[in-house]
Amino acid sequence: MPVRPTIINVFPLETQLSARKPSVSSAFVNWWREQPDNAGLWLRLERLGGIAREFVHDSLPDRRRERFGDADYDWDYRVDTTSANVGWHARLMGFFSSSYQPIEAEIFREMMNTLAIDFGQFTFVDIGSGKGRALLLASEYPFRRIIGVELLPELNRIAQENIRAFSKARGHEIPAESISGDATGFDFPAEPLVVYFFHPLTEAGFRQVMANLKASLAAQPRPIHIIYANPIFELIVAADKRFRKACGTHQYAIYETLPNVG
């Protein structure tokens, strides 16, 4: 089926990720398995209790007001990208992996402006795209395509609504799409890529996505740039000889493929 980048969910049916709704129980099991081997039962239970207490605290009205964050961006474009209106299921899932938080517009633009590329030759991929803030910001640059991959269906639906609202506010459809599913099963397009992470995954999940990206690069050598905000697992990227660090700060790290390396 031909690609029509201004339409949401344009992937052929056979390449769509599973739409099965992730459960809190499965997130808990994955979290439990990823605890260090030297973390005994009582330490794990203590950490679990800390998650429960933080979740309750996070549900209080004062914390919700704090989660509105950069509400000016939403107001300007009539979208909903802050973490204030995230439901309990998505918030609890986040405590077992990585909580949803939108990138600040200024930081995103700072990262993007370090890329010395012809944007029209590249596809932007956001792993763990949440409500789609980064997808909207990426549309400020002339990317060939903009793709978001989000695990939680409720956040993905909001992202799709945001793409429509943002396109209406801009007066034209932006070349963005948002798909729902587990990013560890995502097949990267065989074209030049800018892959964006805002610490969206557990360590095991991040390792799997990076393995998929490396396999895609080996099968089809091409320029790939990795933008990693809040780079908790940066050492995983740095350990791969196919990527070199282009620049970075304490807030983000940017890597690129080495010439003639696949």
Secondary structure, DSSP 8 states (H G I E B T S, - for coil): ----TTSSS-S-GGG--------HHHHHHHHHHTS-TT--HHHHHHHHHHHHHHHHHHTSHHHHHHTT-SHHHHHHHT---SSTT--HHHHHHHHHS-------HHHHHHHHTT--S-GGG-EEEEET-TTSHHHHHHTTS--SEEEEEES-HHHHHHHHHHHHHHHHHHTS--SEEEEES-GGG----SS-EEEEEES-S-HHHHHHHHHHHHHHHHHS---EEEEEES-TTHHHHHT-TTEEEEEE-SSEEEEEE-TT--
